[in-house]
Amino acid sequence: MPAAIVCRGLIKRYPASPPVEAVNGLDLEVQTGECFGLLGPNGAGKTTTIEILEGLLDPTGGEVEVLGQRWGQGDDRALRQRLGISLQETKLTEKLSVIETIRLFRSFYDKGLDPEDVINMVELDEKRSAWVGKLSGGQKQRLAVATALVGDPELLFLDEPTTGLDPQSRRQLWDILRDLRDQGRTILLTTHYMDEAERLCDRVGIVDHGKVIALGSPAELIAKIGGEHTIEFRLEGTVELAKDELLNLPAVERIRREQDAYCLGVTAPHLTLPALLGYVNNQGQALAQLTTRHASLEDVFVTLTGRHLRDDA
């Protein structure tokens, strides 16, 4: 089955002095039927890339194919009929009801889904007659997803669909997105929440400085950085521990400093922890805090870029 999205050497340059390259030779391929997460801090080129894929921006260079077609080289209207787009801050008319809003968006497509069925899909049946302006944040986000779904798209672009939502609303949207993926729809998802990408995405691409710097399944990317587990600790004192001595502890694969904390990537925490406690004690120090957890996409991002994705949200 051909890929849903293919980018080769994608470039977007804005005139300035000097010119600003928002996207700098980006390569990307999204397979049909997968949920693909595009991660990256603000200014990394993520939004520009998505807007090019959606046909909203023209690239400066490179090749882009969406559902086997290139923008401007065929029937662009027919291609748009096959897409569903939900922006991070979709502005909907507040004096329309939920059902009126979905019917309006359904009218933009030659064919699509029954608006009543879409309301049920996003669990807004109890709010079908409510004005958009009276909806909660989570309900508005579900309505934005509904407007992207009503045309029965083959490919969905969802830009930060859960930003600003409370945990319950986020999980409700996660369930909707899982159902869409299970239906065989292709989803390109952008998010600042690493746990969201880990739970929903078959593969993720991390973008920084206009290029994809890492690509693979969450498990593959975590495995590549070394260490399936992370041990984080802080000392009561201000003495710095030697990096090479920490690396010599059993099962330690990598070390990262975050202000006054040490983060160790390890393969066997049951071997590392006793050795770490002995080492700290021999240095005449005491632990102020100690936690262990599984390594995550957040660790991948920090290892690759030296910063947290959420710091740029």
Backbone bond lengths (Angstrom), bond angles and torsions (degrees), N, CA, C in turn:
res aa  C-N    CA-C-N  psi(-1)  N-CA   C-N-CA  omega(-1)  CA-C   N-CA-C  phi
1 M - - - 1.467 - - 1.535 109.07 -
2 P 1.349 118.61 130.47 1.462 120.31 -178.10 1.528 111.59 -65.79
3 A 1.325 115.75 154.13 1.458 121.28 179.60 1.526 110.29 -66.28
4 A 1.335 116.16 148.17 1.461 120.58 178.60 1.520 111.16 -75.80
5 I 1.326 117.21 -34.85 1.470 122.54 -179.34 1.516 108.72 -136.29
6 V 1.329 116.26 133.85 1.457 121.76 175.67 1.527 108.59 -135.13
7 C 1.316 117.16 124.60 1.475 122.91 173.48 1.516 107.95 -121.11
8 R 1.317 116.11 135.85 1.456 121.62 176.98 1.527 108.96 -133.76
9 G 1.330 115.58 115.93 1.458 120.53 176.51 1.518 113.64 58.88
10 L 1.325 117.20 37.44 1.464 120.93 -175.05 1.528 111.25 -67.08
11 I 1.336 115.04 130.97 1.466 121.97 -179.91 1.522 109.14 -131.71
12 K 1.332 115.83 135.39 1.455 121.99 170.28 1.518 107.93 -133.26
13 R 1.328 114.61 114.72 1.466 120.91 -176.89 1.523 108.92 -118.79
14 Y 1.325 116.16 129.71 1.455 121.62 177.75 1.520 109.75 -102.99
15 P 1.355 116.98 135.53 1.461 119.22 -179.43 1.527 111.13 -65.53
16 A 1.299 115.30 128.55 1.462 122.67 177.61 1.517 106.72 -165.37
17 S 1.284 117.46 -175.51 1.452 120.98 177.80 1.534 108.90 -130.16
18 P 1.350 117.76 98.62 1.467 127.79 -1.67 1.536 111.06 -77.48
19 P 1.361 117.68 166.57 1.459 121.26 179.63 1.530 111.37 -58.38
20 V 1.323 115.57 144.79 1.462 121.58 179.29 1.520 109.08 -100.48
21 E 1.327 116.48 121.43 1.460 121.15 177.93 1.526 108.50 -100.02
22 A 1.333 115.42 98.47 1.460 120.36 179.82 1.521 110.99 -71.98
23 V 1.331 116.74 -35.21 1.458 122.69 176.22 1.519 107.17 -128.05
24 N 1.323 116.21 130.13 1.464 120.16 -168.90 1.530 111.45 -130.57
25 G 1.340 115.86 76.07 1.462 119.92 176.52 1.514 113.21 78.13
26 L 1.327 117.09 43.35 1.462 121.47 -174.80 1.527 110.77 -80.95
27 D 1.324 115.92 132.48 1.468 123.35 175.12 1.524 108.86 -114.82
28 L 1.325 116.27 133.60 1.460 119.89 -176.31 1.519 109.66 -158.28
29 E 1.338 115.49 143.24 1.455 120.97 175.92 1.520 108.73 -141.59
30 V 1.329 116.44 124.25 1.459 122.70 178.89 1.519 108.36 -112.65
31 Q 1.320 116.16 122.98 1.450 120.71 -176.13 1.531 111.46 -79.39
32 T 1.319 115.72 148.67 1.462 121.02 177.20 1.529 110.20 -61.75
33 G 1.328 115.95 131.00 1.447 121.10 176.58 1.506 116.13 88.12
34 E 1.335 118.35 2.66 1.457 119.58 179.82 1.530 111.02 -105.25
35 C 1.321 114.38 156.42 1.462 120.81 170.59 1.516 106.42 -97.63
36 F 1.327 115.43 115.06 1.466 121.15 -174.41 1.525 108.65 -112.77
37 G 1.319 116.36 129.23 1.454 121.35 179.00 1.510 111.80 -102.08
38 L 1.330 116.45 129.17 1.462 121.83 176.29 1.524 107.32 -107.82
39 L 1.329 115.91 114.25 1.453 122.11 -175.03 1.517 109.84 -113.60
40 G 1.316 115.64 147.08 1.456 119.32 176.66 1.507 110.77 169.40
41 P 1.325 117.84 150.45 1.465 120.79 179.09 1.518 111.01 -70.76
42 N 1.321 116.33 165.07 1.458 120.40 174.61 1.523 109.57 -58.91
43 G 1.331 115.31 135.39 1.455 120.14 -179.25 1.510 114.22 89.85
44 A 1.333 117.64 0.33 1.461 120.88 -178.37 1.519 112.72 -82.73
45 G 1.341 118.21 -11.95 1.457 121.27 -178.46 1.507 114.06 104.09
46 K 1.317 117.09 3.45 1.469 121.88 -176.36 1.525 111.68 -65.32
47 T 1.326 117.21 -51.90 1.464 120.77 -177.65 1.521 111.03 -65.36
48 T 1.327 117.17 -40.77 1.464 120.43 177.94 1.524 110.78 -60.02
49 T 1.331 116.45 -43.39 1.464 120.83 178.49 1.525 110.96 -59.52
50 I 1.312 116.61 -46.07 1.463 120.38 -178.89 1.521 111.18 -63.31
51 E 1.324 117.28 -41.66 1.460 119.98 -179.22 1.526 111.27 -66.18
52 I 1.317 117.81 -30.91 1.463 120.71 174.18 1.524 109.65 -68.51
53 L 1.334 116.69 -44.16 1.467 120.63 179.46 1.521 111.34 -62.44
54 E 1.328 116.59 -34.74 1.462 120.97 -179.43 1.521 112.92 -79.66
55 G 1.345 117.35 -4.86 1.457 120.78 -179.62 1.512 114.10 82.28
56 L 1.337 117.14 14.68 1.458 120.92 -179.84 1.524 112.50 -88.43
57 L 1.334 116.77 -24.65 1.466 122.34 178.36 1.518 109.37 -126.87
58 D 1.329 116.08 148.24 1.465 121.05 173.20 1.525 108.84 -92.92
59 P 1.331 117.74 134.54 1.465 119.34 177.27 1.523 111.53 -73.89
60 T 1.318 115.41 155.95 1.463 120.52 174.12 1.522 110.35 -78.76
61 G 1.317 115.98 -34.39 1.460 120.77 179.67 1.510 110.69 -160.33
62 G 1.325 115.86 171.59 1.453 121.26 179.84 1.522 112.31 94.06
63 E 1.316 115.47 -178.55 1.459 122.27 -177.45 1.524 110.21 -123.03
64 V 1.329 115.70 138.76 1.463 121.90 178.65 1.521 108.76 -134.73
65 E 1.321 116.49 128.37 1.461 122.21 173.42 1.522 108.82 -125.92
66 V 1.311 115.53 129.78 1.463 122.08 177.32 1.523 107.77 -122.60
67 L 1.319 116.11 118.17 1.471 122.35 -176.86 1.532 110.79 52.43
68 G 1.332 115.07 41.17 1.456 121.37 176.08 1.507 115.60 78.16
69 Q 1.326 118.04 8.06 1.468 121.40 -176.69 1.523 110.47 -128.49
70 R 1.330 115.65 149.30 1.463 121.02 176.68 1.522 109.22 -105.45
71 W 1.324 115.24 135.41 1.457 119.42 177.96 1.522 111.39 -59.79
72 G 1.327 115.54 134.40 1.465 120.54 178.60 1.506 114.38 82.70
73 Q 1.337 117.46 -0.03 1.462 119.99 -179.46 1.525 111.65 -123.12
74 G 1.316 116.20 23.76 1.461 120.56 179.48 1.508 108.73 -170.87
75 D 1.306 115.94 -151.58 1.459 121.86 -179.93 1.527 108.63 -89.08
76 D 1.344 116.26 92.13 1.463 120.39 -177.42 1.529 111.56 -62.10
77 R 1.333 116.96 -35.96 1.461 119.21 -179.77 1.524 110.67 -63.54
78 A 1.320 116.59 -41.19 1.464 119.87 179.37 1.528 111.01 -64.38
79 L 1.335 116.42 -36.50 1.461 119.68 178.04 1.528 110.64 -66.72
80 R 1.319 116.71 -42.27 1.467 119.53 179.84 1.528 111.76 -63.34
81 Q 1.328 117.03 -27.71 1.457 120.70 177.23 1.529 111.54 -65.74
82 R 1.306 116.86 -18.67 1.463 121.43 -177.15 1.532 112.73 -97.61
83 L 1.337 116.37 -0.05 1.460 121.50 -176.30 1.525 111.17 -111.28
84 G 1.325 115.48 150.88 1.459 122.60 169.48 1.515 107.83 -126.12
85 I 1.327 116.94 133.19 1.465 121.46 -173.91 1.532 109.38 -130.22
86 S 1.318 115.52 128.01 1.457 121.88 173.83 1.520 107.74 -124.06
87 L 1.318 116.53 113.93 1.460 121.43 -178.51 1.529 110.18 -80.11
88 Q 1.342 115.32 164.19 1.458 119.57 -179.10 1.526 111.36 -61.57
89 E 1.322 117.01 -39.95 1.457 121.40 178.98 1.529 108.62 -126.88
90 T 1.319 115.61 76.26 1.456 120.35 179.39 1.529 109.75 -70.96
91 K 1.320 116.62 121.78 1.460 121.63 -179.80 1.531 109.00 -93.33
92 L 1.314 116.20 112.02 1.454 121.94 -179.88 1.528 109.73 -112.06
93 T 1.317 116.14 151.65 1.463 121.33 -179.16 1.519 110.13 -65.60
94 E 1.324 116.44 119.58 1.458 120.53 -172.21 1.526 113.44 -72.75
95 K 1.333 117.87 -20.93 1.464 120.35 -177.79 1.527 113.04 -95.01
96 L 1.338 116.25 11.78 1.466 120.75 169.61 1.520 108.47 -99.70
97 S 1.314 116.08 151.90 1.466 119.43 175.13 1.522 109.56 -81.35
98 V 1.326 115.16 171.34 1.461 120.73 178.90 1.526 110.54 -59.73
99 I 1.328 117.34 -48.83 1.460 119.62 -177.63 1.525 110.98 -67.58
100 E 1.326 118.46 -36.18 1.463 120.91 177.73 1.524 110.69 -64.79
101 T 1.325 116.63 -38.32 1.464 120.44 179.78 1.523 110.96 -65.10
102 I 1.309 116.95 -44.44 1.462 120.17 -178.96 1.529 110.42 -68.12
103 R 1.332 117.01 -38.93 1.472 119.96 176.73 1.527 110.72 -63.29
104 L 1.323 117.06 -38.25 1.461 120.42 178.34 1.521 110.81 -60.67
105 F 1.320 116.77 -47.76 1.468 120.07 -179.60 1.523 110.93 -68.68
106 R 1.323 117.26 -32.48 1.463 119.10 176.55 1.524 110.83 -63.22
107 S 1.325 117.93 -31.14 1.468 121.64 -178.85 1.524 112.73 -68.81
108 F 1.334 117.30 -14.84 1.460 120.78 179.78 1.527 112.38 -78.63
109 Y 1.328 116.68 -11.84 1.468 121.10 -173.74 1.530 110.42 -114.30
110 D 1.313 115.10 145.12 1.462 120.57 177.84 1.527 111.35 -66.07
111 K 1.309 116.36 -34.52 1.453 121.26 176.52 1.522 107.85 -145.72
112 G 1.314 115.26 162.45 1.455 117.91 -177.77 1.509 111.25 175.49
113 L 1.322 115.17 -158.41 1.455 121.50 -176.04 1.527 110.97 -96.66
114 D 1.314 115.76 159.66 1.460 121.32 174.08 1.531 108.19 -68.86
115 P 1.342 118.68 125.21 1.466 120.79 179.87 1.522 113.38 -52.87
116 E 1.343 117.64 -34.70 1.463 119.99 179.07 1.527 110.79 -65.30
117 D 1.334 116.69 -38.28 1.464 120.24 177.64 1.526 111.23 -65.81
118 V 1.327 116.25 -38.10 1.464 120.32 179.96 1.522 110.79 -67.11
119 I 1.329 116.92 -39.42 1.468 120.39 176.57 1.526 110.36 -57.75
120 N 1.323 116.06 -42.17 1.460 119.57 178.76 1.529 111.45 -67.66
121 M 1.333 117.45 -36.93 1.450 121.57 -179.95 1.522 111.77 -59.74
122 V 1.338 116.49 -39.77 1.464 120.46 -177.33 1.535 111.91 -98.75
123 E 1.333 116.30 10.48 1.465 122.91 173.65 1.534 112.31 58.08
124 L 1.335 114.93 48.80 1.462 120.78 176.60 1.528 111.71 -118.82
125 D 1.332 117.00 19.14 1.458 119.74 -176.03 1.530 111.91 -61.88
126 E 1.327 117.62 -32.81 1.460 119.74 179.19 1.525 112.19 -73.79
127 K 1.349 116.97 -14.60 1.461 121.52 -178.60 1.536 111.52 -110.69
128 R 1.331 117.81 15.86 1.461 120.49 -171.92 1.522 112.44 -58.87
129 S 1.339 118.28 -32.15 1.460 121.27 -177.66 1.530 112.85 -100.16
130 A 1.329 117.50 -0.37 1.468 120.95 -178.62 1.520 111.00 -76.75
131 W 1.319 116.38 145.42 1.459 120.36 174.57 1.525 109.99 -67.50
132 V 1.321 115.30 146.26 1.464 120.92 179.07 1.526 110.43 -57.94
133 G 1.316 116.70 -39.00 1.460 120.51 -178.28 1.511 114.23 -64.84
134 K 1.336 117.51 -14.85 1.458 121.67 -179.34 1.530 112.60 -97.66
135 L 1.321 117.39 -0.12 1.459 120.66 -177.64 1.526 111.28 -80.41
136 S 1.321 115.71 153.23 1.462 120.72 173.14 1.531 109.42 -75.01
137 G 1.328 115.89 171.47 1.464 119.62 179.97 1.516 112.45 -60.09
138 G 1.339 116.43 -43.96 1.457 119.69 179.54 1.511 112.48 -65.50
139 Q 1.324 116.87 -37.55 1.465 120.73 178.62 1.523 110.92 -67.69
140 K 1.328 117.37 -38.19 1.470 120.19 177.00 1.524 111.40 -64.51
141 Q 1.334 116.91 -38.09 1.460 119.89 178.53 1.520 110.81 -66.69
142 R 1.329 117.29 -39.43 1.460 119.96 177.04 1.521 111.26 -66.45
143 L 1.327 116.33 -35.33 1.460 119.83 176.02 1.529 110.62 -66.35
144 A 1.341 117.63 -38.77 1.466 120.69 177.56 1.523 110.63 -61.94
145 V 1.339 116.56 -40.23 1.467 120.05 176.18 1.531 109.79 -65.03
146 A 1.341 117.28 -38.21 1.463 120.87 178.90 1.524 111.38 -61.20
147 T 1.343 117.27 -40.53 1.468 119.85 179.50 1.525 111.26 -65.89
148 A 1.333 116.65 -27.80 1.464 119.79 176.48 1.516 111.99 -78.70
149 L 1.331 116.81 -23.55 1.462 121.35 -176.07 1.519 113.89 -89.34
150 V 1.319 117.57 -24.66 1.451 120.38 -166.86 1.529 112.94 -65.14
151 G 1.327 117.79 -21.09 1.460 120.65 175.99 1.512 113.77 -84.78
152 D 1.351 116.57 6.25 1.475 122.22 -179.44 1.528 111.20 54.13
153 P 1.361 117.51 57.05 1.468 120.73 -173.14 1.524 113.50 -74.73
154 E 1.320 114.35 152.97 1.456 120.38 171.75 1.520 111.08 -80.94
155 L 1.332 116.03 -31.20 1.461 122.05 -175.74 1.519 109.34 -130.69
156 L 1.342 115.80 126.85 1.458 122.02 -178.91 1.529 110.08 -110.44
157 F 1.329 116.60 131.22 1.458 122.50 171.27 1.530 107.12 -107.14
158 L 1.321 117.01 116.69 1.459 121.78 -179.37 1.525 108.44 -121.44
159 D 1.326 116.11 109.51 1.461 121.56 -175.04 1.527 109.68 -99.78
160 E 1.324 115.60 108.74 1.467 122.28 178.96 1.535 111.45 50.50
161 P 1.320 118.60 56.33 1.471 119.54 -172.13 1.522 114.74 -68.47
162 T 1.348 118.46 -17.57 1.466 118.59 -176.34 1.526 112.73 -117.56
163 T 1.321 117.82 13.61 1.464 120.19 -179.43 1.524 111.04 -60.97
164 G 1.321 116.11 130.13 1.455 121.10 176.20 1.510 115.86 81.05
165 L 1.327 117.45 3.03 1.461 119.65 -178.16 1.523 111.16 -88.67
166 D 1.325 115.71 153.43 1.458 120.33 174.78 1.527 108.68 -73.55
167 P 1.342 117.87 162.28 1.472 120.60 -175.28 1.528 114.14 -55.30
168 Q 1.329 118.07 -39.06 1.467 119.72 -179.41 1.519 111.53 -66.27
169 S 1.343 117.00 -42.88 1.465 120.76 179.26 1.524 111.00 -65.55
170 R 1.328 116.35 -38.07 1.469 120.02 177.48 1.520 110.49 -59.42
171 R 1.324 116.13 -46.65 1.464 119.91 -177.13 1.526 111.73 -67.97
172 Q 1.316 117.28 -32.00 1.463 119.86 175.26 1.524 110.08 -63.35
173 L 1.327 117.20 -42.11 1.461 120.16 177.66 1.518 111.57 -69.35
174 W 1.323 117.34 -34.70 1.461 119.70 175.86 1.524 110.63 -58.42
175 D 1.325 116.15 -43.58 1.471 119.59 -179.90 1.529 110.75 -61.64
176 I 1.328 116.65 -39.87 1.468 120.80 178.43 1.526 110.13 -63.00
177 L 1.332 116.63 -45.01 1.461 120.13 -177.78 1.528 111.18 -67.70
178 R 1.320 117.39 -36.20 1.468 119.91 175.87 1.530 110.59 -61.94
179 D 1.329 116.27 -42.11 1.466 119.93 178.91 1.529 110.75 -62.73
180 L 1.334 116.79 -40.28 1.465 120.31 179.62 1.522 110.77 -64.47
181 R 1.329 116.07 -41.62 1.457 119.64 178.03 1.524 110.75 -63.95
182 D 1.330 115.95 -40.49 1.461 119.80 -179.89 1.533 111.63 -66.06
183 Q 1.337 116.84 -23.77 1.463 121.20 176.60 1.526 112.11 -77.22
184 G 1.332 117.32 -5.25 1.455 121.00 178.47 1.515 114.66 91.27
185 R 1.343 117.36 9.73 1.461 119.59 178.03 1.531 109.74 -76.54
186 T 1.307 116.13 148.29 1.449 121.53 174.39 1.526 108.56 -88.95
187 I 1.326 116.63 131.17 1.460 121.52 -177.28 1.523 109.23 -126.17
188 L 1.331 116.25 127.84 1.463 121.52 169.61 1.520 106.47 -108.30
189 L 1.324 115.20 113.90 1.455 122.21 -171.73 1.525 109.71 -116.05
190 T 1.326 116.59 131.90 1.461 119.78 170.13 1.521 107.92 -110.69
191 T 1.321 116.19 142.96 1.449 119.98 -177.76 1.516 110.17 -157.65
192 H 1.324 115.60 152.68 1.459 122.03 171.17 1.525 111.22 -100.41
193 Y 1.335 116.51 1.28 1.459 120.38 -179.00 1.524 109.67 -102.57
194 M 1.328 115.77 112.68 1.457 119.62 -177.41 1.527 112.33 -66.43
195 D 1.333 117.46 -36.32 1.462 118.74 179.22 1.516 110.68 -64.76
196 E 1.329 116.73 -32.93 1.460 121.36 177.68 1.523 110.76 -64.06
197 A 1.321 116.22 -45.46 1.465 120.35 179.31 1.526 111.03 -63.88
198 E 1.325 117.02 -40.43 1.463 120.37 179.78 1.520 112.25 -63.96
199 R 1.330 116.63 -38.48 1.456 120.85 -175.54 1.527 112.97 -79.51
200 L 1.345 117.16 -32.08 1.466 120.21 -170.42 1.522 114.35 -103.35
201 C 1.319 117.62 -30.48 1.464 120.16 -165.90 1.525 112.86 -94.51
202 D 1.336 114.97 135.22 1.460 120.42 172.22 1.524 110.46 -70.81
203 R 1.334 115.82 -40.30 1.465 121.66 175.98 1.524 108.73 -141.12
204 V 1.321 115.49 158.08 1.459 120.67 176.15 1.522 109.29 -134.60
205 G 1.331 114.89 152.51 1.450 121.85 172.41 1.520 108.05 -123.85
206 I 1.322 117.15 129.67 1.460 121.84 177.47 1.517 108.12 -99.11
207 V 1.334 116.11 123.37 1.456 122.69 -177.40 1.523 109.32 -108.02
208 D 1.315 116.58 133.84 1.461 121.50 174.19 1.516 108.12 -149.81
209 H 1.324 115.56 136.78 1.464 121.90 -178.86 1.529 112.14 52.85
210 G 1.344 115.82 39.36 1.450 120.59 172.68 1.505 115.72 78.59
211 K 1.349 117.46 10.97 1.462 120.40 179.71 1.520 109.92 -135.66
212 V 1.330 115.48 154.79 1.461 120.55 171.96 1.518 107.78 -80.43
213 I 1.332 116.57 117.69 1.465 120.68 -176.90 1.523 112.44 -101.73
214 A 1.316 117.10 -10.88 1.464 120.93 176.34 1.515 108.65 -157.33
215 L 1.330 116.24 143.47 1.465 120.96 -175.40 1.517 109.13 -150.32
216 G 1.329 116.87 132.24 1.454 120.64 177.06 1.516 110.58 157.18
217 S 1.316 116.07 -176.54 1.463 119.49 175.17 1.522 108.53 -71.64
218 P 1.345 117.99 156.46 1.464 118.94 176.73 1.528 112.83 -52.18
219 A 1.328 116.95 -42.97 1.466 119.72 -179.37 1.522 111.52 -64.54
220 E 1.330 117.53 -40.03 1.466 120.90 179.36 1.522 111.40 -64.04
221 L 1.322 116.60 -43.77 1.461 119.82 -178.75 1.519 111.44 -66.65
222 I 1.328 116.92 -39.27 1.459 120.29 178.11 1.527 110.37 -64.52
223 A 1.325 116.65 -40.12 1.463 120.44 179.72 1.523 111.78 -65.25
224 K 1.339 116.83 -34.36 1.468 120.54 -176.79 1.517 113.21 -66.89
225 I 1.339 117.74 -29.78 1.463 118.48 -176.76 1.523 111.49 -79.45
226 G 1.335 117.30 -10.27 1.459 120.56 178.49 1.508 112.41 87.63
227 G 1.315 116.21 123.95 1.457 120.61 178.52 1.506 112.59 92.01
228 E 1.323 116.28 116.87 1.459 120.49 179.38 1.520 112.21 -83.89
229 H 1.331 117.05 -11.93 1.457 121.74 -177.86 1.526 109.84 -127.65
230 T 1.327 114.92 157.13 1.461 121.23 177.92 1.520 109.42 -124.64
231 I 1.316 115.44 131.20 1.464 121.94 172.91 1.524 107.33 -111.61
232 E 1.319 116.91 122.42 1.459 121.75 178.14 1.530 108.47 -114.62
233 F 1.327 116.15 135.16 1.470 118.52 178.54 1.520 110.26 -149.24
234 R 1.328 113.84 155.71 1.458 122.79 174.69 1.524 108.64 -127.50
235 L 1.321 115.59 148.91 1.461 121.52 177.81 1.522 110.34 -98.32
236 E 1.328 115.27 153.19 1.459 119.27 175.42 1.527 110.88 -71.94
237 G 1.312 117.41 -32.81 1.461 121.26 179.61 1.515 112.08 -91.98
238 T 1.322 116.01 -173.49 1.462 121.60 -177.50 1.522 112.40 -109.54
239 V 1.333 117.79 4.45 1.463 121.12 -179.81 1.525 109.67 -68.28
240 E 1.349 116.82 135.43 1.469 120.48 178.55 1.519 109.74 -89.54
241 L 1.315 115.43 135.73 1.457 121.23 176.79 1.523 109.89 -84.22
242 A 1.309 116.36 149.36 1.464 121.29 -177.94 1.521 110.04 -75.48
243 K 1.336 115.93 129.25 1.459 120.49 -177.15 1.525 111.34 -62.67
244 D 1.348 117.05 -42.34 1.463 118.91 -177.00 1.525 111.37 -66.83
245 E 1.341 117.74 -31.35 1.456 119.69 177.92 1.529 111.44 -71.97
246 L 1.327 116.70 -36.56 1.465 119.42 175.71 1.522 110.88 -66.05
247 L 1.324 116.39 -38.30 1.465 120.03 178.94 1.525 112.01 -65.63
248 N 1.316 116.83 -23.25 1.461 120.17 179.66 1.520 112.96 -83.20
249 L 1.328 117.30 -5.89 1.459 119.29 176.65 1.531 109.67 -68.48
250 P 1.333 118.30 151.68 1.474 120.93 -177.33 1.522 112.98 -57.13
251 A 1.346 116.34 134.01 1.474 125.04 171.47 1.519 114.07 69.41
252 V 1.341 119.43 10.78 1.465 121.21 178.09 1.526 109.60 -84.65
253 E 1.337 117.41 126.37 1.449 122.84 -178.05 1.531 112.65 -106.22
254 R 1.325 117.30 -30.16 1.464 120.25 -177.31 1.522 109.74 -155.94
255 I 1.341 114.94 159.71 1.463 121.73 -179.92 1.516 108.72 -135.75
256 R 1.326 115.07 140.11 1.462 120.44 175.40 1.520 108.62 -138.31
257 R 1.337 116.83 138.43 1.458 121.13 174.58 1.522 109.17 -101.48
258 E 1.313 116.54 134.56 1.456 121.98 174.47 1.520 107.59 -129.16
259 Q 1.323 115.44 97.02 1.460 121.85 -175.75 1.530 108.89 56.18
260 D 1.341 118.17 -112.50 1.463 119.49 -177.49 1.525 112.64 -97.94
261 A 1.338 117.76 10.34 1.458 121.09 -177.36 1.527 110.99 -108.86
262 Y 1.320 115.05 151.53 1.461 122.87 173.00 1.525 108.05 -109.94
263 C 1.336 116.91 135.74 1.461 122.56 176.59 1.516 109.00 -121.59
264 L 1.314 116.59 118.06 1.456 122.27 -179.26 1.520 109.68 -107.91
265 G 1.310 117.01 128.47 1.455 121.60 170.75 1.514 108.40 -91.51
266 V 1.334 117.06 120.33 1.459 120.70 -172.90 1.524 110.56 -131.65
267 T 1.312 115.23 157.62 1.464 120.77 178.45 1.522 112.73 -98.87
268 A 1.334 116.75 -22.94 1.474 120.84 -178.01 1.525 109.11 -143.60
269 P 1.321 117.45 87.58 1.471 119.86 -176.28 1.518 113.75 -59.82
270 H 1.339 117.60 -28.27 1.466 119.34 179.87 1.526 111.75 -67.31
271 L 1.331 117.37 -20.77 1.465 121.13 174.20 1.521 111.66 -89.51
272 T 1.334 115.98 -36.92 1.466 119.99 -175.62 1.520 111.85 -72.26
273 L 1.333 117.30 -42.96 1.469 120.45 -171.93 1.528 113.59 -58.79
274 P 1.342 120.33 -49.88 1.473 118.16 179.05 1.528 112.40 -60.70
275 A 1.342 115.83 -40.49 1.462 119.11 179.77 1.520 111.30 -66.08
276 L 1.345 116.78 -38.12 1.461 120.75 178.93 1.524 111.10 -64.80
277 L 1.326 117.02 -45.06 1.465 120.45 179.89 1.520 111.09 -62.27
278 G 1.337 116.49 -39.90 1.464 119.41 177.32 1.515 112.20 -66.14
279 Y 1.328 116.08 -40.90 1.460 120.17 -179.36 1.527 111.05 -64.43
280 V 1.330 117.05 -46.42 1.467 120.71 179.62 1.519 110.44 -60.67
281 N 1.324 116.44 -41.51 1.469 120.38 178.83 1.521 111.47 -63.85
282 N 1.329 117.45 -41.46 1.466 121.35 178.79 1.528 112.55 -64.76
283 Q 1.333 115.59 -24.83 1.463 119.67 178.22 1.533 111.48 -84.12
284 G 1.317 116.41 1.41 1.447 120.14 -179.60 1.518 113.27 74.00
285 Q 1.319 116.11 23.50 1.463 121.49 -177.83 1.525 110.55 -111.66
286 A 1.321 115.39 168.19 1.461 121.94 176.50 1.515 109.12 -133.47
287 L 1.328 115.98 146.95 1.460 120.53 179.72 1.522 110.80 -80.72
288 A 1.335 115.33 133.14 1.462 120.52 173.54 1.522 110.72 -93.34
289 Q 1.346 116.20 -25.56 1.468 120.70 -178.79 1.510 108.75 -159.21
290 L 1.337 116.02 143.80 1.461 121.26 178.29 1.517 108.50 -148.78
291 T 1.336 117.14 126.33 1.463 121.92 176.41 1.517 109.05 -136.83
292 T 1.329 115.49 151.42 1.462 121.02 173.39 1.521 108.35 -128.49
293 R 1.324 116.41 147.52 1.467 121.65 179.89 1.525 108.45 -160.26
294 H 1.308 115.97 168.16 1.454 120.60 173.01 1.525 109.38 -73.17
295 A 1.305 116.37 144.82 1.464 120.38 174.89 1.518 109.71 -63.49
296 S 1.336 116.37 150.59 1.462 121.19 -173.76 1.520 110.58 -135.35
297 L 1.336 114.91 176.62 1.458 119.66 174.44 1.526 111.92 -63.06
298 E 1.318 116.22 -28.24 1.457 119.19 175.45 1.530 110.40 -59.93
299 D 1.337 117.05 -41.22 1.466 120.68 177.16 1.517 110.94 -64.65
300 V 1.339 116.88 -38.62 1.466 120.25 177.12 1.517 110.06 -60.63
301 F 1.336 116.21 -47.79 1.465 119.91 -176.68 1.522 111.11 -63.42
302 V 1.327 116.78 -45.40 1.465 119.84 -178.55 1.531 110.44 -65.12
303 T 1.323 117.31 -40.14 1.459 120.79 179.28 1.526 111.16 -62.12
304 L 1.335 116.74 -39.64 1.461 120.69 -176.68 1.522 113.18 -79.35
305 T 1.322 117.28 -35.61 1.472 120.66 -171.84 1.521 114.29 -114.34
306 G 1.320 116.94 -15.67 1.452 119.81 -178.42 1.507 114.57 78.24
307 R 1.328 117.86 13.50 1.467 120.92 179.68 1.517 109.42 -148.86
308 H 1.348 114.76 161.57 1.454 120.98 177.21 1.512 110.01 -86.22
309 L 1.317 116.66 138.52 1.458 120.00 177.87 1.515 111.27 -61.50
310 R 1.323 117.37 -38.42 1.456 119.73 -177.05 1.526 112.20 -67.16
311 D 1.337 118.06 -21.18 1.464 119.88 178.94 1.519 111.87 -65.27
312 D 1.348 116.63 -20.78 1.453 120.80 -177.74 1.507 111.85 -103.71
313 A 1.314 117.64 2.35 1.463 120.60 -176.85 1.513 111.40 -70.70
